């Protein structure tokens, strides 16, 4: 047999085993009832967010076109009642899901990139036996510790206030404050991966730092990173809610937190009660769904946890 | 509050013994302590540096911020800049800032025109009362719930308390506050809707105290409910970690009753991660205090930050951020030291 065929056969075998691993993963995940419930809720929410223009006209968000009575209880055209400007709460809720999920995912992406980068670099150089490597690891972990210690909300308030309220700023602020947990977890995992013989082999064969980190360490920390990502989204959505409630969100693009801020500013308990209840319950449901999926992933990936 | 972040604090909690072990290397307890204290001081120094550069470099013109709305000539602006030492080179400004901060001079509030230290001083004790009482309550209730749920894992109590805790965990604290406000203050009028005293001061002596506690019930309940969930979940899982241990088997083999095995053997060992978490969690309780104080108009540091944020009153914001950070750094240091004292494994590793 010639060399190329052998390689293709090998590649096919790798692809095959990857497919099998994925199937095995799904079989185990499916048994987790909480994880499946969470997944169903998430898919529903994502469909609602994507289909928002089909479900409710965005004209209903503009107070100028709001023709309903203000602070009304549930009615035929507005199943969850209206807000102080006479807009349908259900319309706001559907469109708000877009902004809340968008900020949640975007901030998490930023946080995961920073967390994984710092975690892998610190773990990789920390595992080398050089003075420079140890110092790199030390410095990165000092920075991580600093972000862990400094209280999140005061830091986020200070940053968001000085940078000004906008969608980008809020994503940046949440992303930049929520990565240290991830960095620590990834570093610990990277250190464990670095101790394995195949990395020694790669080093002996002359692989550079970049090659080792990207081709060997990253794929091995990936599953953990995925579970951590899902759990982080739950956190970033809650953070967005808090910052928007304090008035640091983008007022032109109303998220669920922004709705709560408006309901609070117009006087708690004076208007339509669903204006306050609906976004809060939506947040709880989405955050719980992300938490359930994240824990289910963790349990499948880490058999030691499964007994809990 | 959020899972990812608490995952981070847990990671720290688990890594503490490691780090202590590395720094130990034949040195005494004194050396260990001095390393921990100096690293806390370094962290505090970086908070100061961050504070200085963010507030002094980003909003380009502090003098213009201070005299917002009034028209001044360029010469007058330059005079103000000179009094603030703004023309000086950056390192010199930073040095002046450090000296002033150490002397407790945090600047003058834009909204009240009094020193920031006075604004913060007046708001300090309401926050300590609120955060302190809810931390004590959530710790006691949460740890008890966690012990009961973990010891009979999978039982009725475990399932109900885990469901409740997961819901509370996913709940924005200020939303819970508003719901309680509607139910208990608006609908049933059982508790006041906000503030710390009734109109006219609420009386003196005994009456004043009762009035204060009456105002404290709702905001303290919010913070207690939101944070007990986390303590309960952590206590439960660290107790479950201990369940399979050999020493529990030994204790049972000695013929000890189930309650004794739990109380004397399992709980003391499972308590350590919870103690660390409770101290490390102060940062999140502070975040909760900011929103909860806003909802209930509780006149503490949180409400002061909220008002400063909307004004915007940068000196007060800056001072509050500094104080919050210092408090959390101190709590971390105490947790670290406490763990060294409580856990022989950390000392001897």
Interface residues (C-beta under 8 A of the other chain):
Chain A: X111 X145 X146 X148 X149 X150 X151 X152 X153 X154 X155 X157 X158 X159 X161 X162 X163 X178 X180 X181 X182 X184 X185 X188 X228 X231 X232 X234 X235 X236 X238 X239 X241 X242 X245 X246 X247 X248 X257 X260 X263 X264 X268 X269 X273 X276 X277 X280 X283 X284 X287 X288 X291 X294 X308
Chain B: X1 X2 X3 X4 X5 X6 X7 X8 X9 X11 X12 X15 X43 X46 X47 X50 X54 X55 X58 X59 X153 X166 X167 X169 X170 X171 X172 X174 X175 X178 X179 X181 X182 X185 X186 X187 X237 X240 X282 X283 X284 X286 X287 X290 X291 X294 X295 X305 X306 X309 X310 X312 X317 X318 X320 X321 X324 X325 X328 X329 X332
